[in-house]
Amino acid sequence: MIHNHELLLADEVHKLRSHKKFKKAHVDFFQKMRRNGIKVSHAYRLLRNGAESSPLLGFNKRDAYNSIANEVKRTLDGAMPII
């Protein structure tokens, strides 16, 4: 196949949207950590260190913050009556 751009290096492929692996269990983990007073960045660091690196984890810190924001938005959308 011919591409009109340079292909990513193997150590950068995990940054592509199609290669991200953010599961419901991750969302639940971050929500529980936040409810217990642990910052998202610290919870992310805990997971990243357990996986030994970001590429092995399957998502980055920004994805973790976005998941929390999306979950809060979903909760608010469901709680607000439409007038």
Secondary structure, 3 states (H helix, E strand, C coil): CCCCCCCCCHHHHHHCHHHCCCCHHHHHHHHHHHHCCCCHHHHHHHHHHHHCCHHHHCCCHHHHHHHHHHHHHHHHHHHCCCC
